[in-house]
Amino acid sequence: MEPDEAAPILMEVNQALEGSPFVGESIVVLSQDLPFYPGYKFLEISDHTAQPVRTQNIIYKQGDVTVLNWTNEPIYALNAKAPIQLNKDTAPLYAKFFFTYVRGRHGRFLIVEGVDEIQWREEPPPAARKAVGKLLTPVTLSNIDADGTFNLVGQMMFKDSLFQSAIHVKPDGLVSLSDEELLIEDMPVQDDTLGL
């Protein structure tokens, strides 16, 4: 966002934040529309003068600021308020968004649809890269239950292991996993919680 466009948004966001506000010309605001929250934008706000870089993720509509905090609580609260709008096209996007910005007690389940989305510690040999790539597919919708639950299938990284899993998204945005199948373990990937 251009600074003059971001300034009034930052004023609203700063009122919703606990702790120090984002001020100054070094603040960078990236914005993206969210198709499952019509009228809302996802904002990534960064202060590059801080070391390490200070970043905050926000879901924003004028007069409504949702601060993401790596738990599912703000997302589920917004699902009821927005309200969330899911269909066969937006349910996979929402699932990927949800797992990107929610961290469980033991770490994050990160949906990966291609080998370049994996946070490698070191580049794997071409044969290993190709073998992993063959296991990865875009998140797909397998069916929709009578109650409106979207049943998806996708591959996910958890710590250093790759799984295939069924992902269930209820019409209200509640997300759950089942039928996890281990595909590869002990992969040379960065630790998601430590960034190492």
N, C-alpha and C positions, 0 to 999 in steps of 0.2 A: 504494500500500500504506500501511496505517496504520503509524505509527512502531514500535509494539510488535511488529507482524508482520514489519517490515523489519529490525529490529535483529539477530536471529540470522543472517539471510541476509547482511547487510552484514559481519558478522564473518567468515563463510566467504569472501565475495567479496574482502575486503581482504587475506586471506592469499594469494589467487591473483594479486593485482595487483602489478605492479612500480611503484614510486613511491609517492606519498603516498596514504594510505587515505581513504576517504569516512567522515568522522565529523562529528557535530554535528546539531543540530535542523534545519538548513537543507537537509539532504539529502532529495531527492525521489526515490522509487522508483516507476516505472510498471511494471506487470506485465501480460503477455498470454500465454495458452496458445498453444502451437505444435502444430497438429494432426498435423504430420509428425514430431514428436518427442514421442510420448505420455509424459506424466509430467514433461516439462520446461516451463519458463516462459522467455519472453523478458523481460529486465529492462532498462529504460533508467534509469540512475542518474545524477542531476544534482546538482551543488553550485552553487547560485545565488549564493553569496557570492563565488565566484571570477569574475574578469573576464578574458577572456570566460568564460561559464558552462562549467564542466568537466562533460563527459558521457562515460559509459562504457556500452557495450552488452554484455550478458552473456546467455548461455543457462545456465539454472540448474535443477538438481534437487538436493535435499539430498544433500550429499556429493560433488557433481559440478559444478564451475564451469568454464564455457568462456568465455574472454575474447575478444570479437571485436576484430580489429585491422585491418579493411579488406582483408585478404587472404583467399583461399579456404582456407588451411591449417587454421584452427581449425574451420571448418564441415565440411571433408572428414574431419577426425579424429573429430569428433562423429558424423558419418554412420555410421562404422564401429562406434563405441562404443555409440550410443544403443539400437539402430540406427535409421536413418531408416526411416520407413514411408510409402511413396508409393503412391497410387492415382490414379484419374482426377480425383478431387476435390482431393487434396492436392498433386499435382504442379504445377499452376499457382500455388498459394499459395507453395510452396517456391521456384519460379523467381523470383517477385517478391521474396521475402525475400532470396534469394541475391544478386540484382543490386542490391538496396538496400544491402547490407552488405559488398559486395566492390567494391573499386576497382582497376582495372587500371593498368598503367604510364602510360597516357595519359588516364585518367579513368574515370568510371562509365558503364555502360549502364544507364539507368533505365527500367524498364517503365512505360508510361503507358497507362491505360485510359480516361481522361477528360480533358477540357481543363483542369479545375481542378487536376489533378495536376502540370501543367507549372509550373515556377518562373519565371514571367514577370518580366522586369526592369520592364516597364511593361505595363499592361493593353492587349491588342490591340484594334483596332476591332471592333465587333460582327460585321461581315461576315467578317473574318479569323478571329475566334474560332469562328464557325460553320463555316467551311471546314475548320479544323483539327479541330474536333469530329467532322466527318463521316468523317475518316480514322481515328479512334480507336475501337477495339473492345476488349472484355475479352479477356484471354489465353484462347485456345481450344485444346482438344486436337484435333489433326487425326487422329492414329492412334497405336497402340502397336505397336512392332516385336515380332517373335518373341522377341527377347532381353529384352523388357520395357522398352525405351526408350520414354519418353513424348515424342512429337513435338508441340510446341505452336507456335502462331503468335501473335505479338503485335507491338505497336509500342513502340519504345524511343527515348528521347532519348540522344544522345551529343554532348556539348558543346552546340553550337547547332543541331544537325540532328536531324530525326525520321526514323527508319528503320522499315521493317517487316522482321521477321526470323523465321526458323525457330529455335526454342529446343528443344534436345534434352536431356532429363533421363534419365540412366541409372538403373537400379534402386538403385544405390549412392549416388545423389545427384550424380554427376559431371555438370557442365553444359557445354554447348557451343552455339555459334551457327553458322548457315549461311544462305545465300541472303538476305543483307542487301540490301534495296532502299531507296535514298534516296527519301524522300517530300517533305521540305521542308528547305532549308538556310538558314543566316543568320537564324535566329529570334531575336527580342529576349528571350532568356532569361538567367537568372543563370548565371554561371560556377560549375559544381558544385565545382571544386577550391578556388576562392577565395571563393565565396559572394557574388560581386559581380554 
